[in-house]
Amino acid sequence: MLALDSYVTLGRSGLRVSPLTLGTMTFGEDWGWGADPETSHQLLSTYLDAGGNAIDTANIYTNGHSERIVGDFLAARPGLRDRLVLGTKFFGNLHLGDPNGGGAGRKALIEQCEQSLRRLRTEYLDLLWLHNWDRGTPIEETLRALDDLVRDGKVRYLGFSDVPAWVASEAQTIAHFRGWSPVVALQLEYSLLERTVEGALIPMAQAHGMGVMPWSPLKNGHLSGKYRRDGAVPEDAKRAAMISGTSEAEWAVIDELNAVADELGAAPAAVAIAWVVSRPGVASTLLGARTPEQLRVNLTALDVTLDNAQRARLDAVSAPELDFPAQYNEHAAILQFAGATVDGVAHPANPPLADNLARY
Ligand SMILES: NC(=O)c1ccc[n+]([C@@H]2O[C@H](COP(=O)([O-])OP(=O)(O)OC[C@H]3O[C@@H](n4cnc5c(N)ncnc54)[C@H](OP(=O)(O)O)[C@@H]3O)[C@@H](O)[C@H]2O)c1
């Protein structure tokens, strides 16, 4: 059984993080669906008391309020900050109308980092994330400015979030050959209802030493078990508006998830998170919760063990349509190694090579 103090190293780095990281996008009420500061502090205490060590925020979350809430919590607990892995993100513009207020240019990102440090009331960040791809800034500029922040002692490790696979792999290759700080982690949307990252991003992350940190493992609560086919939605489901028009294919995933959860006597949310935690390439999964009770349920994901049959059922019902050439190449690989066993996988669908030779 996993526990929050069964730490994993994040990507190709020596940074140890819990298998579940506490997300703080629900901290603050400016976006209409979050928790007040007091409840947010209870969420932090619940997670830390359970043994967790990693906190994720962003400059843009509730327009800076999420970072302030975390900063106030840390300031009231001297000695705690250094024991935590504290990460935030830059990119989102908090200065309406200023074109350099956000994005990933040198001027913009250094200033955003300084502002985050002030709101978080800390001298350094353990992880600084590029929140989104800035297609208007050369990636070398972003990397070099980030490397300066690392050399200045303001940042320990770097991560990328929501960038195309080719951008992250180009960046990592440049950083490697220039001796700049590498990208050690990748944040991606990943859940039973969003698996397209399996095509290019996750294999890229594995090849380049980036630990995957999945976000929205419950797809905004869609996989929590509280959304039902009859359309009834609990009154306090604040993010219900973000979930509209559930397709038949999505209901099939939710039905199978609920069935597996019933068999295990576990909460659907816990099973959905357990499935993400156990996927290849995943280092630490981001939890979203608005109440301490939701968080306690989500933390039970580490108690869930899926057997092979249950895993196969969830895998099959949620199987994604991947972009070319992911699916094509699975088929092409079978042809290429016709009849052979490669990496322990036999391809019985094809005739042995000798048969082919006899035929032509
Ligand atoms: N890098 C990025 O671009 C990015 C994007 C998004 C998120 N993130 C990070 O990932 C973290 C997690 O993402 P997320 O908040 O979208 O996660 P999520 O788990 O998919 O959704 C969380 C929401 O689901 C509902 N919920 C959670 N646990 C529940 C439970 N046990 N029972 C019933 N409902 C439950 C709550 O909504 P209700 O209020 O409706 O109950 C909660 O706000 C964020 O905090 C943030 O740190 C990163």
The ligand as an ORCA input file, in Angstrom:
! r2SCAN-3c Opt
* xyz 0 1
  N      -1.342     23.023    -14.885
  C      -2.603     23.268    -15.174
  O      -2.934     23.779    -16.242
  C      -3.663     22.891    -14.163
  C      -5.015     22.985    -14.545
  C      -5.966     22.628    -13.600
  C      -5.578     22.215    -12.321
  N      -4.256     22.176    -11.985
  C      -3.828     21.740    -10.639
  O      -4.427     20.492    -10.332
  C      -5.146     20.570     -9.106
  C      -6.316     19.620     -9.165
  O      -7.161     19.964    -10.268
  P      -8.737     20.022    -10.088
  O      -9.096     20.892     -8.938
  O      -9.324     20.356    -11.415
  O      -9.023     18.477     -9.679
  P     -10.286     17.539     -9.793
  O     -10.088     16.527     -8.732
  O     -10.497     17.066    -11.181
  O     -11.545     18.458     -9.408
  C     -11.711     18.989     -8.117
  C     -13.193     19.311     -7.879
  O     -13.940     18.097     -7.862
  C     -14.872     18.105     -6.777
  N     -14.415     17.075     -5.848
  C     -13.137     16.809     -5.462
  N     -13.087     15.756     -4.638
  C     -14.363     15.330     -4.485
  C     -14.935     14.271     -3.750
  N     -14.213     13.439     -3.005
  N     -16.292     14.095     -3.822
  C     -17.052     14.927     -4.569
  N     -16.556     15.957     -5.277
  C     -15.214     16.156     -5.245
  C     -14.838     19.527     -6.204
  O     -15.767     20.292     -6.946
  P     -17.149     20.876     -6.302
  O     -16.814     22.188     -5.735
  O     -18.081     20.966     -7.485
  O     -17.611     19.911     -5.237
  C     -13.424     19.963     -6.531
  O     -13.269     21.360     -6.619
  C      -5.476     22.057     -8.979
  O      -5.721     22.441     -7.643
  C      -4.232     22.692     -9.523
  O      -3.215     22.712     -8.530
  C      -3.289     22.491    -12.887
*
